Amino acid sequence: MAPPRMRFARQVLLLQIGVVVLVVGVGFALVGWLLNTNLTDQYEQRALAVARSVAANPEIGDAVAAADSSGLVEIRAEAVRIRTGALFVVVTDRKGIRYAHPNPDEVGELVSTDFTQVVAGQEAANVEEGTLGYSARGKVPLRDHTGAIVGEVSVGFDATTIWDALLGLLAWCVAGLVAALALGVAGSALLNRLLKRRTLGLEPSELSELVQQREAVLHGIGEGVLAVDPAGRVSVCNDEAARLLGSAPTPGTPVSTLELPARIGEAVSDGSAVDNLIAVAGDRVLVATCRPVRRDDIDLGTVLTLRDRTDLETLTRELDSVHRLTDALRAQQHEFANRLHTLSGLLQTGHHNEAVDYLQALSTTPVVPLGPAAVPDPYLQAFVSAKSVAAAEKGVTLEVGEASWVPTKVVAPVEVTTVLGNLVDNAVEAARLGARRPARVELDLVADGSTLHVSVIDSGDGVPERLRETVFLEGVTTNDGPGHGLGLALTRQAARALGGDVRLADPGGPEHGAVFAANLPEVLA
């Protein structure tokens, strides 16, 4: 069995600590090298300065030139060594023979280091090993009172002094570097903790798998998903949401710039929970659910889910139309049955003259408000008959205009009755709630080739001025009750699906209420 892999956060922590240690180590080495170089150069320059001060005394140069036998050179050199704390002050002639040395036994002997460069007139500074060990030394030419080079002066400082000073400085550097290392490790640990918190303790492979799963879920489900962050910007929009809304907003797009249906836009901006909100987007009917998302009392935004209800809404409208036609036929059947029973009773009781008068009255009174010659289509006849009965129950009279004329038959009865039904229902409701009496609605139907023109006028109070530009938008209604605000939007959608349209021809005036007009092409034979 393979050993468990080290967690990514721990790998990052160890890598960061390793980098910090490496940087601190390289920095320490660089600082040590710079300090060593600077200290060595300082001691070399110090040795040169002392050597120059000794060589500047012409008495020492004259004494060396005269092969000093009085010990003047050694006395003067030893005095300088003691005052400056130098390891040695050596004076030689041009041949390298010592005239002064801390060790008297070395006086008169040849120096152990090269002197030819100095007696040639050049100064030298370096770290060399001599009879007294390693030292930082400076060498300068020795001249007599005439300026002639007669020897050299060599001054040296013990190299261990340099190293002691370097170690003292490095001790402070070590303390600072240890503090920097501790700070770096602490910072790495805090960064590691922040990384774990931000990633919820998940490994990169787990995060990658989560992203892949999220993409698969978002783009694989049949519902549209639109996520909005707390700042009101789109964070997620899957393919289905883009298809239903008719646009594909990129992440970061302000939701206020999207052309969302009014109801959906209001729900998202409020950030409140909404269930099964029906809205119209273009030619689609959508059911939206809005949910605010919070985690640990932190607002994470809003998630909007969208479902396409267009097909279901179409089937519902078709079923409503079928119900209207069925109600109309049932009303006609009931009316005919009543008249037949009346006629049967007159004949059975021997009132033949009254039966004849009753038949003549029936022959001159149409069953429905549409004359069979002007509008022979059975669907329109049945529809108007049913709506007349429904309107009468609400105290509203439904009349058909005298100019109505549809000589051909309807080939799209479901679509036509859907548009007519919504317009007539709205007009009946407006007339019922209006101040004018008697309450009435007038319906005009005119054929123009295969196009059916519809006009509906009511006796209501008309459309308020504030709603005239937005009356066909979903959610806009003059009725404060629940379940309103979709009728006209769906009516226009159904008309436009046929290639036609519905418009507000007249918002109303002192003589009448609102007038809505519709044109439905290719619905007549």
C-alpha positions as CSV (number, residue, x, y, z in Angstrom):
1,M,0.0,0.0,0.0
2,A,1.4,3.4,-1.1
3,P,2.1,5.8,1.8
4,P,-0.4,8.7,2.0
5,R,0.7,11.8,0.2
6,M,1.6,14.9,2.1
7,R,-1.2,17.5,2.1
8,F,-0.7,20.4,-0.3
9,A,-0.9,23.0,2.4
10,R,1.9,21.3,4.3
11,Q,3.9,21.1,1.1
12,V,3.5,24.8,0.6
13,L,4.4,25.5,4.2
14,L,7.6,23.5,4.0
15,L,8.5,25.0,0.6
16,Q,8.0,28.5,2.0
17,I,10.1,27.7,5.1
18,G,12.8,26.2,2.8
19,V,12.8,29.3,0.6
20,V,13.0,31.6,3.7
21,V,15.9,29.6,5.1
22,L,17.7,29.6,1.8
23,V,17.3,33.4,1.4
24,V,18.4,34.0,5.0
25,G,21.4,31.7,4.5
26,V,22.5,33.4,1.3
27,G,21.9,36.8,2.9
28,F,24.0,35.8,5.9
29,A,26.8,34.5,3.6
30,L,26.7,37.7,1.5
31,V,26.7,39.9,4.6
32,G,29.6,38.0,6.1
33,W,31.6,38.3,2.9
34,L,31.0,42.0,2.7
35,L,31.9,42.5,6.3
36,N,35.1,40.5,6.0
37,T,36.1,42.4,2.9
38,N,35.3,45.8,4.4
39,L,37.1,45.0,7.7
40,T,40.2,43.6,5.9
41,D,40.3,46.7,3.7
42,Q,40.0,49.0,6.7
43,Y,42.8,47.2,8.6
44,E,45.0,47.3,5.4
45,Q,44.4,51.0,5.0
46,R,45.1,51.5,8.7
47,A,48.4,49.6,8.3
48,L,49.3,51.8,5.3
49,A,48.5,55.0,7.3
50,V,50.8,54.0,10.1
51,A,53.5,52.9,7.7
52,R,53.3,56.3,5.9
53,S,53.6,58.1,9.2
54,V,56.8,56.2,10.0
55,A,58.3,56.7,6.6
56,A,57.5,60.4,6.7
57,N,60.2,60.8,9.4
58,P,63.4,61.7,7.5
59,E,65.6,60.8,10.5
60,I,64.6,57.2,10.2
61,G,65.4,57.3,6.4
62,D,68.8,59.0,7.1
63,A,69.6,56.5,9.8
64,V,68.9,53.5,7.5
65,A,70.9,55.1,4.7
66,A,73.8,55.5,7.2
67,A,73.6,51.9,8.3
68,D,72.3,52.9,11.8
69,S,74.3,51.4,14.6
70,S,72.8,53.5,17.4
71,G,69.5,51.6,17.5
72,L,67.5,54.8,16.7
73,V,65.4,53.1,14.0
74,E,64.4,50.2,16.3
75,I,63.5,52.6,19.2
76,R,61.3,54.8,17.0
77,A,59.6,51.8,15.3
78,E,58.9,50.1,18.6
79,A,57.4,53.3,20.0
80,V,55.0,53.6,17.1
81,R,54.0,49.9,17.4
82,I,53.1,50.3,21.0
83,R,51.1,53.5,20.4
84,T,49.1,52.1,17.5
85,G,48.6,48.5,18.8
86,A,50.1,47.1,15.7
87,L,51.5,43.5,15.6
88,F,54.7,44.8,14.2
89,V,56.5,47.8,12.7
90,V,59.4,46.6,10.5
91,V,62.0,48.8,8.8
92,T,64.4,47.5,6.2
93,D,67.0,48.8,3.8
94,R,66.9,48.4,0.0
95,K,68.3,44.8,0.4
96,G,65.5,43.7,2.8
97,I,67.7,43.6,5.9
98,R,65.7,44.5,9.0
99,Y,66.7,47.5,11.2
100,A,63.6,47.2,13.4
101,H,61.5,44.2,14.5
102,P,59.4,43.4,17.6
103,N,61.7,40.3,18.0
104,P,65.3,41.6,18.5
105,D,66.6,38.3,17.2
106,E,65.1,39.1,13.8
107,V,67.0,42.4,13.5
108,G,69.7,42.1,10.9
109,E,67.9,39.3,9.1
110,L,66.3,39.3,5.7
111,V,62.6,39.8,5.7
112,S,60.3,36.8,5.0
113,T,58.0,38.6,2.5
114,D,58.6,40.2,-0.9
115,F,59.9,43.8,-0.7
116,T,61.1,44.4,-4.3
117,Q,57.8,46.1,-5.4
118,V,58.1,48.6,-2.4
119,V,61.7,49.5,-2.9
120,A,60.8,50.1,-6.5
121,G,58.6,53.0,-5.3
122,Q,55.1,51.3,-5.0
123,E,53.0,50.9,-2.0
124,A,51.4,47.5,-1.1
125,A,48.5,46.3,1.2
126,N,47.5,42.7,1.7
127,V,47.1,39.9,4.2
128,E,50.1,37.7,4.3
129,E,51.8,35.2,6.6
130,G,55.1,36.2,8.1
131,T,57.3,35.3,11.0
132,L,54.5,36.5,13.4
133,G,51.7,34.7,11.6
134,Y,48.9,36.1,9.4
135,S,48.5,39.9,9.5
136,A,46.9,42.7,7.5
137,R,49.9,44.7,6.4
138,G,50.8,47.9,4.6
139,K,54.2,48.5,3.0
140,V,55.5,51.9,1.8
141,P,58.9,53.0,0.5
142,L,61.3,54.7,3.0
143,R,63.1,57.8,1.8
144,D,65.9,59.9,3.2
145,H,66.0,63.7,3.4
146,T,67.0,63.9,-0.3
147,G,64.0,61.8,-1.3
148,A,66.0,58.8,-2.4
149,I,64.4,55.4,-1.6
150,V,66.6,53.7,1.1
151,G,64.3,50.9,2.2
152,E,60.8,50.0,3.3
153,V,58.5,50.4,6.2
154,S,56.1,47.5,6.9
155,V,53.3,47.7,9.4
156,G,51.0,44.8,10.3
157,F,47.9,44.2,12.4
158,D,47.1,40.7,13.7
159,A,44.6,38.9,11.4
160,T,42.9,37.4,14.5
161,T,41.8,41.0,15.4
162,I,40.0,41.2,12.1
163,W,38.3,37.9,12.7
164,D,37.3,38.8,16.2
165,A,35.7,42.1,15.0
166,L,34.0,40.1,12.2
167,L,32.6,37.6,14.6
168,G,31.3,40.4,16.8
169,L,29.5,42.0,13.9
170,L,28.2,38.6,12.6
171,A,26.8,37.9,16.1
172,W,24.5,40.9,15.7
173,C,23.7,39.8,12.1
174,V,22.8,36.3,13.3
175,A,20.4,37.7,15.9
176,G,18.7,39.8,13.2
177,L,18.7,36.9,10.7
178,V,17.2,34.6,13.3
179,A,14.4,37.2,13.9
180,A,13.9,37.5,10.2
181,L,13.8,33.7,9.9
182,A,11.2,33.4,12.7
183,L,9.1,36.2,11.1
184,G,9.3,34.4,7.7
185,V,8.3,31.1,9.2
186,A,5.4,32.7,11.2
187,G,4.3,34.5,8.0
188,S,4.4,31.2,6.1
189,A,2.4,29.5,8.8
190,L,-0.3,32.3,8.7
191,L,-0.4,32.2,4.9
192,N,-0.8,28.4,5.1
193,R,-3.7,28.8,7.6
194,L,-5.3,31.5,5.4
195,L,-4.9,29.2,2.3
196,K,-6.6,26.3,4.2
197,R,-9.4,28.6,5.3
198,R,-10.0,30.0,1.8
199,T,-9.9,26.6,0.2
200,L,-12.0,25.0,3.0
201,G,-9.2,22.6,3.7
202,L,-9.5,21.1,0.2
203,E,-6.7,19.8,-1.8
204,P,-6.0,21.2,-5.4
205,S,-7.1,17.9,-6.9
206,E,-10.3,18.1,-4.9
207,L,-10.9,21.8,-5.9
208,S,-10.3,20.8,-9.6
209,E,-12.8,18.0,-9.2
210,L,-15.3,20.3,-7.6
211,V,-15.0,22.8,-10.5
212,Q,-15.5,20.0,-13.0
213,Q,-18.5,18.7,-11.1
214,R,-20.0,22.2,-10.9
215,E,-19.6,22.8,-14.6
216,A,-21.1,19.4,-15.3
217,V,-24.1,20.1,-13.0
218,L,-24.6,23.7,-14.1
219,H,-24.6,22.9,-17.8
220,G,-26.2,19.6,-17.6
221,I,-29.4,20.4,-15.7
222,G,-32.6,21.4,-17.5
223,E,-33.1,24.6,-15.5
224,G,-31.4,27.9,-16.0
225,V,-29.2,29.1,-13.1
226,L,-28.1,32.7,-12.7
227,A,-26.0,33.6,-9.6
228,V,-25.5,37.2,-8.5
229,D,-22.9,38.3,-6.0
230,P,-23.6,40.7,-3.1
231,A,-22.4,43.6,-5.2
232,G,-25.1,42.9,-7.8
233,R,-22.8,41.4,-10.4
234,V,-23.3,38.2,-12.4
235,S,-21.1,35.4,-11.1
236,V,-22.5,32.3,-12.8
237,C,-24.8,31.9,-15.8
238,N,-25.3,28.5,-17.3
239,D,-26.3,27.7,-20.9
240,E,-30.0,27.1,-20.2
241,A,-30.3,30.5,-18.4
242,A,-28.6,32.2,-21.3
243,R,-31.0,30.5,-23.7
244,L,-34.1,31.4,-21.7
245,L,-33.0,35.0,-21.1
246,G,-31.9,35.5,-24.7
247,S,-28.4,36.7,-23.6
248,A,-25.2,35.2,-22.1
249,P,-23.9,37.7,-19.6
250,T,-20.2,37.3,-18.7
251,P,-19.1,37.1,-15.0
252,G,-18.8,40.5,-13.6
253,T,-21.6,42.0,-15.6
254,P,-23.9,44.2,-13.4
255,V,-27.3,42.6,-13.2
256,S,-28.9,46.0,-13.5
257,T,-27.7,46.2,-17.2
258,L,-29.4,42.9,-18.1
259,E,-32.8,43.1,-19.8
260,L,-34.5,40.9,-17.3
261,P,-38.3,40.6,-17.0
262,A,-39.7,43.2,-14.6
263,R,-40.8,40.7,-12.0
264,I,-37.5,38.8,-12.1
265,G,-35.4,41.9,-11.9
266,E,-37.3,43.2,-8.9
267,A,-37.0,39.9,-7.1
268,V,-33.2,39.8,-7.7
269,S,-32.7,43.4,-6.7
270,D,-34.7,42.9,-3.5
271,G,-32.7,39.7,-2.6
272,S,-35.8,38.1,-1.1
273,A,-36.9,34.5,-1.4
274,V,-39.5,34.1,-4.2
275,D,-41.2,30.8,-5.3
276,N,-42.8,30.0,-8.6
277,L,-42.8,33.5,-10.0
278,I,-44.3,33.5,-13.5
279,A,-42.8,36.0,-15.9
280,V,-42.7,36.6,-19.7
281,A,-39.3,36.9,-21.4
282,G,-39.6,37.6,-25.1
283,D,-41.7,34.8,-26.5
284,R,-41.3,32.5,-23.5
285,V,-43.2,32.1,-20.3
286,L,-40.8,31.4,-17.4
287,V,-41.2,30.2,-13.8
288,A,-38.5,31.7,-11.6
289,T,-37.4,30.8,-8.1
290,C,-35.1,33.3,-6.2
291,R,-33.1,32.4,-3.2
292,P,-30.7,34.5,-1.1
293,V,-27.5,32.6,-0.1
294,R,-25.8,33.1,3.3
295,R,-23.0,31.2,5.0
296,D,-21.9,31.9,8.6
297,D,-24.1,35.1,8.5
298,I,-22.2,36.3,5.4
299,D,-24.2,37.4,2.4
300,L,-23.0,35.4,-0.6
301,G,-25.5,36.8,-3.1
302,T,-28.6,35.5,-4.8
303,V,-29.3,32.4,-6.9
304,L,-32.1,32.6,-9.5
305,T,-33.4,29.4,-11.1
306,L,-35.5,29.5,-14.3
307,R,-37.8,26.9,-15.9
308,D,-39.3,27.2,-19.3
309,R,-43.1,27.0,-19.0
310,T,-43.9,28.1,-22.6
311,D,-45.2,24.7,-23.8
312,L,-47.2,24.2,-20.6
313,E,-48.6,27.7,-20.8
314,T,-49.5,27.1,-24.5
315,L,-51.3,23.9,-23.6
316,T,-53.1,25.6,-20.7
317,R,-54.3,28.4,-23.0
318,E,-55.5,25.8,-25.5
319,L,-57.3,23.9,-22.8
320,D,-58.9,27.1,-21.6
321,S,-60.0,27.8,-25.2
322,V,-61.5,24.3,-25.5
323,H,-63.3,24.9,-22.2
324,R,-64.7,28.1,-23.5
325,L,-66.0,26.4,-26.6
326,T,-67.4,23.6,-24.6
327,D,-69.2,26.0,-22.2
328,A,-70.6,27.9,-25.3
329,L,-71.9,24.7,-26.8
330,R,-73.4,23.6,-23.4
331,A,-75.1,27.0,-23.1
332,Q,-76.5,26.7,-26.6
333,Q,-77.7,23.1,-25.9
334,H,-79.3,24.3,-22.7
335,E,-81.0,27.1,-24.5
336,F,-82.3,24.9,-27.3
337,A,-83.5,22.3,-24.8
338,N,-85.5,25.0,-22.9
339,R,-87.1,26.2,-26.1
340,L,-88.0,22.7,-27.2
341,H,-89.6,21.9,-23.9
342,T,-91.6,25.1,-24.0
343,L,-92.8,24.3,-27.6
344,S,-93.6,20.6,-26.6
345,G,-95.7,21.8,-23.6
346,L,-97.7,24.2,-25.8
347,L,-98.5,21.5,-28.3
348,Q,-99.4,18.9,-25.7
349,T,-101.8,21.3,-24.0
350,G,-103.5,22.2,-27.3
351,H,-102.3,25.8,-27.5
352,H,-101.5,25.5,-31.2
353,N,-101.8,29.2,-32.0
354,E,-99.4,30.1,-29.1
355,A,-97.0,27.4,-30.4
356,V,-97.1,29.0,-33.9
357,D,-96.4,32.5,-32.4
358,Y,-93.5,31.1,-30.3
359,L,-91.9,29.5,-33.4
360,Q,-92.2,32.8,-35.3
361,A,-90.6,34.6,-32.4
362,L,-87.7,32.1,-32.4
363,S,-87.1,32.4,-36.1
364,T,-86.5,36.2,-35.8
365,T,-84.3,36.1,-32.7
366,P,-80.7,34.7,-33.1
367,V,-79.4,32.3,-30.5
368,V,-76.2,34.2,-30.3
369,P,-75.4,37.9,-30.7
370,L,-73.7,37.3,-34.1
371,G,-75.8,37.2,-37.2
372,P,-75.1,34.0,-39.2
373,A,-74.9,35.9,-42.4
374,A,-72.2,38.4,-41.1
375,V,-70.2,35.8,-39.1
376,P,-71.1,32.2,-40.1
377,D,-68.1,30.6,-38.3
378,P,-69.3,28.2,-35.6
379,Y,-66.2,28.8,-33.4
380,L,-66.8,32.6,-33.2
381,Q,-70.6,32.0,-32.8
382,A,-70.0,29.7,-29.9
383,F,-67.3,31.8,-28.3
384,V,-69.4,35.0,-28.3
385,S,-72.4,33.2,-27.0
386,A,-70.4,31.8,-24.1
387,K,-68.8,35.1,-23.3
388,S,-72.2,36.9,-23.5
389,V,-73.6,34.6,-20.8
390,A,-70.5,35.0,-18.6
391,A,-70.6,38.8,-19.0
392,A,-74.3,38.9,-18.2
393,E,-73.6,37.1,-14.9
394,K,-71.3,40.0,-14.0
395,G,-73.8,42.6,-15.0
396,V,-72.1,43.5,-18.2
397,T,-73.6,43.4,-21.7
398,L,-71.5,42.0,-24.5
399,E,-72.4,43.4,-27.9
400,V,-71.1,42.7,-31.4
401,G,-70.5,45.7,-33.5
402,E,-72.8,46.3,-36.5
403,A,-69.7,46.5,-38.8
404,S,-68.5,43.0,-37.9
405,W,-68.1,40.9,-41.0
406,V,-66.2,37.6,-41.2
407,P,-67.5,35.6,-44.2
408,T,-64.9,32.8,-44.0
409,K,-64.1,30.2,-41.4
410,V,-61.5,30.3,-38.8
411,V,-58.6,27.8,-39.4
412,A,-56.8,28.5,-36.1
413,P,-59.7,28.5,-33.5
414,V,-57.5,27.9,-30.5
415,E,-55.1,30.8,-31.2
416,V,-58.0,33.1,-32.1
417,T,-60.1,32.3,-29.1
418,T,-57.1,32.7,-26.8
419,V,-56.5,36.3,-28.0
420,L,-60.2,37.1,-28.1
421,G,-60.8,35.5,-24.7
422,N,-58.1,37.5,-22.9
423,L,-59.2,40.8,-24.5
424,V,-62.9,40.3,-23.8
425,D,-62.3,39.1,-20.2
426,N,-60.2,42.2,-19.5
427,A,-62.8,44.4,-21.1
428,V,-65.7,42.8,-19.1
429,E,-63.7,43.3,-15.9
430,A,-62.9,46.9,-16.7
431,A,-66.6,47.6,-17.5
432,R,-67.7,45.9,-14.3
433,L,-65.4,48.0,-12.2
434,G,-66.0,51.2,-14.1
435,A,-68.2,54.1,-13.1
436,R,-70.3,54.2,-16.3
437,R,-73.7,52.5,-16.4
438,P,-74.9,50.4,-18.0
439,A,-71.7,48.4,-18.2
440,R,-71.1,47.2,-21.7
441,V,-68.4,45.8,-24.0
442,E,-68.5,46.0,-27.8
443,L,-66.6,43.5,-29.9
444,D,-65.9,44.1,-33.6
445,L,-64.6,41.4,-35.9
446,V,-63.6,42.3,-39.5
447,A,-62.0,40.0,-42.1
448,D,-59.3,41.2,-44.5
449,G,-58.3,38.3,-46.7
450,S,-56.9,35.7,-44.3
451,T,-56.3,38.3,-41.6
452,L,-58.8,38.8,-38.8
453,H,-58.9,42.3,-37.3
454,V,-60.3,42.6,-33.7
455,S,-61.4,45.6,-31.8
456,V,-62.7,45.5,-28.2
457,I,-64.1,48.6,-26.4
458,D,-65.5,48.8,-22.9
459,S,-67.3,51.3,-20.8
460,G,-64.7,51.3,-18.1
461,D,-62.6,54.2,-16.8
462,G,-59.8,53.6,-19.3
463,V,-56.1,53.0,-18.9
464,P,-54.3,55.4,-16.5
465,E,-51.8,57.7,-18.1
466,R,-49.0,56.2,-16.0
467,L,-49.6,52.7,-17.4
468,R,-50.2,53.5,-21.1
469,E,-46.6,52.9,-22.1
470,T,-46.2,49.7,-20.0
471,V,-49.6,48.1,-20.1
472,F,-48.3,45.1,-22.1
473,L,-45.4,44.4,-19.8
474,E,-45.8,41.5,-17.5
475,G,-46.6,42.5,-13.9
476,V,-48.4,45.7,-15.0
477,T,-52.0,45.8,-14.0
478,T,-54.8,48.2,-12.9
479,N,-56.2,45.5,-10.6
480,D,-54.7,45.3,-7.1
481,G,-55.8,41.7,-6.5
482,P,-53.5,38.7,-6.8
483,G,-53.0,36.7,-10.0
484,H,-53.0,39.8,-12.3
485,G,-50.5,41.4,-14.6
486,L,-49.9,38.6,-17.1
487,G,-53.1,38.6,-19.3
488,L,-52.2,41.3,-21.8
489,A,-48.5,40.2,-21.9
490,L,-49.6,36.7,-22.8
491,T,-52.2,38.0,-25.3
492,R,-49.5,40.0,-27.1
493,Q,-47.2,37.0,-27.0
494,A,-49.9,34.7,-28.6
495,A,-50.7,37.3,-31.3
496,R,-47.0,37.8,-32.2
497,A,-46.6,34.0,-32.3
498,L,-49.1,34.2,-35.2
499,G,-47.2,37.0,-36.9
500,G,-49.7,39.7,-35.6
501,D,-49.8,42.1,-32.7
502,V,-52.1,43.6,-30.0
503,R,-52.0,47.3,-29.3
504,L,-53.8,50.0,-27.2
505,A,-55.7,51.9,-29.8
506,D,-57.3,54.4,-27.4
507,P,-56.6,54.7,-23.7
508,G,-60.2,55.9,-23.1
509,G,-62.0,59.2,-22.8
510,P,-65.3,60.8,-21.6
511,E,-67.4,58.8,-24.0
512,H,-65.9,55.3,-23.6
513,G,-63.2,53.3,-21.9
514,A,-60.1,51.7,-23.4
515,V,-60.0,50.4,-26.9
516,F,-57.7,47.4,-27.7
517,A,-57.0,46.3,-31.3
518,A,-55.5,43.1,-32.6
519,N,-54.6,41.8,-36.1
520,L,-54.2,38.0,-36.5
521,P,-52.8,37.1,-40.0
522,E,-53.4,33.7,-41.6
523,V,-56.2,32.6,-39.3
524,L,-59.0,32.7,-41.8
525,A,-59.6,30.3,-44.7
